[in-house]
Amino acid sequence: MNNKAMGVIFSNINEKQIGTLTAGRTLASVPFGGRYRLIDFNLSNMANSGIYNVGVITRSNYQSLMQHVGSGKSWDLSRKIGGLRILPPSIDKVYNTRWEALKYSVSFIKNSDERYVVLADGDCVCNFDFSKALAFHEDRMSDITVIYRKKDLGDGNEKNKICFTIDDDGLVTDAAKSDKFKGEQNVGTYMYIMGREFLCSLLDNSEELNIWNLDRDVICRGVRDYRIYGYEHTGYFASIDSVANYYHHSMELLDRNKCAMLFDNDGANIYTKVRDSAPCRFAASSSVKNSIIADGCVIKGRVENSILFRGVKVAEDAVVKNSILFQDTEVGEGTFLNCVITDKNAHILESRMLSGHPTNPYVIGKNSVI
């Protein structure tokens, strides 16, 4: 158990850009990878790193999140001391930024005993060992440690991220928004480590220090005022901030190498809420290629390059290609789907033809009938 660190996860950041998929849920509870939710990854990362006092800051639509995480038992976070805590907003205070979220949740941080605070977004998909980053933070006597990765900005997928200039010892000498850079850069992951008392001091004196935004006022401006070091994450990483981005990173899991980078990391498992379902059933008429099929599915048609969550039913003569079907979706006989994302309990009737594009997938809302 890592008694030195507590964890804080932001569950609602970037959800406005996701649209239909977050109409009735917070971004952190969006399904991902056939059986997981986005929050499963950083919850698992913290639990695997021995961080057993974790607060999840919520803003709205967090009923689904609460049902999923429950007491935290699936992540070994159901504990008498510490454990998992949902931090809902107060009636008269709704946050819009990470810094506001921290200010409204400062009592949870102050009432904890750990020396360090690990901050992370709920939409980060990675398998990361925070214990090694904490050791690096202590060794450098850092005020703030930023977790970064090397990324080529030529693909345009990292807008509004922070890029860091880092010397040979890991000291951050400059930080700025990514729209000012091109080529390979040290791109932030929005995972940070800070001293708990240091963070509380900033929160208590934020008005005097003119701090209103975590990225701009603490990280970018703080380069000249604080000891900020960078710790590199070299494994798989995805940050979900748009529907196209969600689709792209979901489809990456069909690449065996990238899937292994995420889920096969020196025994560091990714955990999720267990649901007892019957095994997947494939009829004699079915054909499945390069797809992730969860338990409880019934496949009678053709499925290619797709991700099917629990309980999905694909009727005979139906074709599902390059698509993501959430839990209990039903696809009627003779229907054709390409680049489609269906939310839970969607029902596509017989002989329908629906197609999107990888950059703009066709999204069908929860409980919809098409």
N, C-alpha and C positions, 0 to 999 in steps of 0.2 A: 504493500500500500504506500502511495506517495503522499505522505502527510504534509509535504511542502507546498502543494499546489491545489487550488480549487479551479473549477471550470465555469465559464459563462458562455452560453450559446445564444446567438440572436436568431430567432425563428422566422422573422418576417421580412428581412432585408431582400430587396429586389422583386418582391412578389407582384408588384403592379405591372411589371413587364411580362408576366407569365399569362395573364388574362384568364381564359376559361378554366385552366387547371387549378387556379387558386380562387375561384369564385366562391367556393364553400369550404376552403381549407387554407391554412397557413402554408407558405412555401416549404417549410421544413418537413411537412407531412405529405408532400407530393410523392407518389410511388415512383420507384426507380429500379431498373435492373431485374424485373420479373417477380421480386418478392420483398424488396426493401422499401423504405422511405428515406428521403434525403437526410433526415436527422440521424438515421442509424449510423452513418459513417463517423461523424465526429463524436457521437455518444460512445461508439465502440472504440474509437481512438483514445478517448479519455480513460475509459474503463481499462483498456489494454495497457495504458501507461500508469495505472495505479491511481488515477484521479477519481475519487469516489464522493466528492462533494461538488455537484454540478447543478447550476441554475439555468433554466431555459426561459429566456425573456420572450413574452408573447405580447401581441398587440390586438389582434382580432382574428376571428374564425379559427380559434385554437381548440375547439371541441374535438375535432378529428385527431389533433396532435395528442390531446390528453387521453383519448381512447387508445391510441397506439402505444404510447410510452407507459401508461398506467403508473404503477409504483416504481418502475425502473427495474423490475426483477429480471427481465430478459438481458439486461446489461450488468447484472450484479450490482445494481444501484438502489436496491430496496434495503435500507439500513437504518438502524436506530440513531446512529451518529452520522451526519452528512447525508449522503444519498442523493436522489434526484428531486429537484423542486421546480415546479412550474411557477413562474413569476408573472402573473397577469398585470395588466395596466390598472391604475387607479381610475375611478369613475371620471374625474375631471382632468386627467392628464393622459394624452395619447402621444406617443413619441413618433418622430419622423426620421431620426438619425440614430446611429449607434451611440453617440455621446448622450443624447437625451434619454435613450433606453438605459444607459448605465446610471445616469443621475437619478432616474425614477426607481432604480433597483439597488441604490447604494446601501440600503440597510442590510440587504442580504450579504453584500461584500464585507461590510464593517462587522457584522456579527459572526463572521467566520474567523478561524484561527490560522489558516494557512498563510505561508509567507508570500506565495506568488499567486497570480491570477492568470489563467490561460483563457484568452478570448478567441472565439471562432464563430463564423457564420454557420447557419444551419443548412446552407445549400452547397457546402463544399463536399465533393466526392473524392475521397482519398483514403489511403491507409497509411497513417503517420504515427510515428513514435514520439510523443511529446516528452517522454522522460529523457531522451537524448538531447532534445532542444533545451530542456530545463537545466541539464548539466552544463551545456554550453553557456546558457544565461548566467549561471552561478560563476563559472570559470572566468568569464569576461567581466564580472561585476557590472553587468548591464542594467540600465534603468528600463529599457525596452528592448525586447528581441522580436524582430519581425521575421516571419517564415516566408521565404520567397522561393521561386523556381525560375529557371532559365527558360525563356519563351521567345519565339520569333513573332514579333508583332506584325509581320507582313500579312497574316491571314485576317487581320481586322477583328479578331475575337476577344480582344482584351481592352476595349474602350473603358475609360474611366477607372482603370486600375492604377496602382502606384508603382512606379519604376524606381529602383534604388541603384545608386553608385556605391560600391562597396570595396574597401581596400583589402589587402592580402590577409589582414588579421580578422576580417569580418566586420570592421567598423563601417557604419553607414555614413558617408560623407555628403550625400545629396539624395533628395527624394522629390519626385514631381509626378504629375498625372501622365499616364501613358500616351495621351494624344500628342505629346511633344516628342515622342521617340519612334524610331523605326529599327528594324533588324532585331537581333537577339538581345534581350534585356533581362535584368533581374526583376521579375514581376511579382508583386506582393500577392499573397493568398488570402489576406484578411484574417490571418491567424497570428495572434500576438501573445507575448509573455511580458507581464509587468510585475513589479513588486506590489503587494497588496496595499501597503501603507503609502507607497508612491502614488498609486492610482487614486486612493481615497483622498490624498492631499490635492491632487489635480481636480477631482470632482468637487471638493469642498470650496476650492478657491478659483473655480473656472471663470467666474465673472471678472474677478480681479486680473486673472491671467489672460483674459480675452479668448477663452477656449469655448467654442460652440460646435466644433466638428472634430471627430477623432482623427480622420485622415489628414485634413488640412492643417488643423491647429496643433495637434499633438505629434503626429508622425512627420509630416513634411516640414512644418515650421520648427518642430522640436529637434531637428538634426543639429542645429547650432546651440541648443540649450541643454540637451540630455545626452547620455551615453546610449546610443542606439546601435545595436548590432544586428546583423542578418545571418539567419541560419537557413541553409539551402535544403529544400525538399526535392529529391531526385526521382521519386516514383510517380505513379499516375496521379493526375489532379484534374478536376473539372469543377468549374463554378457555374451554377445554373442561373442565368440572368435573362433569358428570353426563351420563347417556345422553340425557335430554331436551334438555339444552343442546347436546350434540353434534348431535342431530337438527335442532334449531332452526337452528343456524348452518350446517349443511350445506344445508338447504333455502333459506337466504338466498342461496346462490350461484346459484339459479335466477332471481333478480332481476338483470337485466342491469346495472343501475346499481351494485349492491353488488359484483357480480362484477368489474366494471371498476375499482371503487375498490381492490380487492385485487390484481388481476393487471396492471392498466394504470396503473403509477405512474412516469411519467417514465422509462420504459425499465428500471426496476429489476425484473428477472425473478425469478420463483420457480423454483428448480431442484429436480430430483428425480433419482433413479436411473433411467437409461434402460433400458427393456425393449423389445426388438425384437418387434413383433407385427404380424400382418396387419391391414389396414384393417378397420373395422367393416363388417358385411354386413347389409343390410336386404332381406328377402324381399318379394315382391309383396304378401303378406298382412299385412305389418307396418304399424303406425301409431305414430308417435312425436311427442309434443307436449311442449314446454317441459322438456326433459330434457338432462342431460349424459351422453353416451355415449362411453366410452373405446374405444381401438383394440382390435381382436380380438374384439369382441362380435358375436354372431349374433342378430338380432332377427327373429322370425317372427310374434310376437303384438303386443299393444298396450302401449305404455309412455307414461305421463303423469306429469309433475311428479316425476321420479325421477332418481337418480344411479346410473349403472352403471359399475363399474370394469372393468378389462381382462378380456377373456375370458368375460364373462357371456353365457349362452345363454337366450333366452326363446322357448319353443316356440309353435307355432301355437295360436291361440285362448286363450292365456294373457294375463292382464291384470296389469300392474304399475303401481300408482298410489302416489304420495307415499312412495316407498320408496328405500332405499339398499342396493344389492347389491354386496358386495365381490367381489374377483377370483375368477373361475372359478365363480361361482354358476350353478346350472342350475335353471330354472323349467319344470316339466312342462306338458304340453298341458292346456288347460282350467283351469289354476290361477289363483286370484285373490289378489293381495297388495295390502294397503293399510296404509301406515304401518308397514312392516316393515324391519328392518335385518338383513341376513344377513352373517355373517363368511365368510372365504375357503372356497371349495370346498363350500359348502352345497348340498344337493340337495333341492329341493322336488318331490315326485312329482306325478303327474297328478291333476287335479280336486281339489286342496286349496284351502281358503279360509282365509286367515290375515289378521287385521286387528288393528292396535293403534290408538293415538291419538297425536296430536302431542306430548302431554305425557307419554305412556307408550308409546313405540313397542315393537312386538313384536320381540325380538331372538333370532336363531337363531345358535347357536354354530358355530365352525369345524368343518368336516367333518361337520356334522350331516345326517341324512337325515330328512325330514319326510314 
